[in-house]
Amino acid sequence: MAIGQSLQQRLLQKLSPQQIQLMKLLQVPTANLETRIKEELEENPALEMEEDNHDDEYDESKDEFAEKTEEDNMDEKDGKILI
């Protein structure tokens, strides 16, 4: 009669419904993506389309940063730029 031990290790990954949906969306060809998005918006009333203002916000913040940097580098007495 032999006595033995064994040790097993298993890694299991379960995908959430959101992850499954994301994987399906990533498989949609780019040409059909806009159509697919419109279908999802029609089917799910909780979804809504957001206007794309991200580029404008980025440009404005970039301009504000440039202006602030120039002001910070100006010598108030001489009007010289300090670097």
C-alpha positions in Angstrom: 0.0 0.0 0.0 1.6 3.3 -1.2 0.9 6.7 0.2 1.3 9.6 -2.1 0.7 13.3 -2.4 0.0 15.4 -5.4 -0.2 19.1 -6.0 -2.1 20.7 -8.8 -2.3 24.3 -9.8 -5.0 25.7 -12.2 -5.5 29.2 -13.5 -9.0 30.0 -14.6 -10.1 33.2 -16.2 -13.8 34.1 -16.6 -14.8 37.0 -18.8 -17.5 39.4 -17.7 -20.4 40.2 -20.1 -18.8 43.6 -20.7 -15.5 42.0 -21.6 -17.2 39.7 -24.0 -19.1 42.6 -25.6 -15.9 44.5 -26.0 -14.2 41.6 -27.7 -17.1 41.3 -30.1 -16.9 45.0 -30.9 -13.1 44.8 -31.5 -13.8 42.1 -34.1 -16.1 44.3 -36.1 -14.5 45.7 -39.2 -13.8 49.5 -39.0 -16.1 50.1 -42.0 -19.1 48.5 -40.1 -18.2 50.0 -36.7 -20.3 53.2 -37.1 -23.4 51.1 -38.1 -22.8 48.8 -35.2 -22.6 51.7 -32.8 -25.9 53.2 -34.1 -27.6 49.8 -33.7 -26.4 49.6 -30.1 -27.6 53.2 -29.4 -31.1 52.3 -30.8 -31.3 49.0 -28.8 -30.1 50.4 -25.5 -31.8 53.5 -24.2 -29.2 54.0 -21.5 -26.6 54.8 -24.1 -26.3 58.2 -25.6 -23.9 59.7 -28.2 -21.4 62.2 -26.8 -20.1 65.1 -29.0 -16.4 64.9 -29.7 -14.9 68.1 -28.1 -11.8 66.5 -26.8 -9.5 68.0 -29.5 -10.8 71.5 -28.8 -10.2 71.1 -25.1 -6.7 69.8 -25.7 -5.9 72.7 -28.0 -7.2 75.2 -25.4 -5.3 73.7 -22.5 -2.1 73.6 -24.7 -2.5 77.3 -25.5 -3.1 78.2 -21.9 0.0 76.3 -20.8 2.1 78.1 -23.4 0.9 81.5 -22.3 1.4 80.7 -18.7 4.9 79.4 -19.4 5.8 82.5 -21.3 4.6 84.7 -18.4 6.5 82.7 -15.9 9.7 83.1 -17.9 9.4 86.8 -18.3 11.6 89.0 -16.1 9.3 91.7 -14.8 11.9 94.4 -14.6 13.7 94.0 -17.9 11.1 92.2 -20.0 13.7 89.6 -20.8 12.9 86.0 -21.2 14.5 83.7 -18.6 15.3 80.2 -19.6 
